[in-house]
Amino acid sequence: MSLENIAVILVEPQGALNIGSVCRSMANFGLGDLRLVSPRTDHLGDEARRMAVKASGLLEQARIFPELGSALADIPLAIGTTRRFGKYRENLLNPDQAAELALEQDADVRVGFVFGREEHGLYNEELDQCQRLMTIPTHGPVPSMNLAQAVTVTLYELSRISARRRGLAAGGKKLAAGEELEQMFLHMRRTLLDIDFLDPQNPDHILRSLRQILGRAGLSSRDVRILRGLMSRIDWVDGERRRLAGLAPGRNKDKKR
């Protein structure tokens, strides 16, 4: 599933500034399908354009619908957003769960995230038209979020999880393959044993911690090459030190390296 197949649907938005902010967030996170259901303001006015900044093109491309049903006509999976809980608002998804659900759909399936009015949210009959419901957990005396902020949180999760599913790290870089990582850790193990950094009786104790540290970093192929270059330099320096001192080569030296 591509982010291009995800629609942001605003039902009766009242604030032009909010609509413009939503467009900017959509541009930030790579979405382009904005649908407005009976907007209560001019979405092409100066206020909306001012908040959209360079995403004003999305304002001009936005499709207008008279009611939610027509906006969902081509969307088999609609995820409605709500802050209220009750008998008919159960099994609510968090934004990350909703993003996972959306992105696991087939490539030709369109998914819509439906956001309600700034003051009242979505009515029950509108939520009834959505297959799943989502809420954004909040704390404090103001439980509901601003419309544009709620959209931004949702799109961030979609972008983050989409990148992870494509094998990209948070910064947009392609993650190194598992084989590359294992070769790097084998190299690291030999080198760190040679310089007596690892305990030869239990070398994997520290190496396991290094694996966790570097695993959290989300290494790209370039990152792996840099780290292996560092290990190779350490190998060379250690070899020179031993040669000048008349010492035998490191006990774990790989002759091919």
Number of C-alpha atoms within 10 A of each C-alpha: 17 18 20 13 19 24 22 23 28 28 25 22 25 18 20 23 21 22 28 27 26 28 31 25 22 23 17 14 16 15 22 21 19 22 23 25 20 16 20 14 15 14 23 17 13 13 17 23 24 15 19 25 13 12 21 20 16 22 23 12 12 18 14 16 18 13 14 22 14 12 21 21 8 12 17 12 20 22 24 26 26 22 18 11 11 6 5 9 17 11 11 19 19 16 23 19 15 21 23 15 16 25 23 13 15 10 12 9 17 22 24 24 24 28 25 21 18 19 11 9 23 22 11 11 9 16 23 14 15 21 11 20 23 25 21 18 12 11 7 6 6 7 11 19 15 12 21 21 14 17 25 20 15 23 26 18 19 26 19 18 19 20 17 15 14 12 16 19 19 15 9 13 15 18 20 19 13 9 9 13 20 12 13 17 19 11 18 19 19 20 23 19 17 20 15 13 12 18 12 12 7 9 16 14 11 13 17 11 11 14 15 10 11 12 11 10 12 17 20 19 15 13 14 20 16 12 17 17 13 13 19 16 13 16 22 13 12 16 19 14 13 14 12 8 9 9 11 9 14 17 11 14 14 11 5 4 8
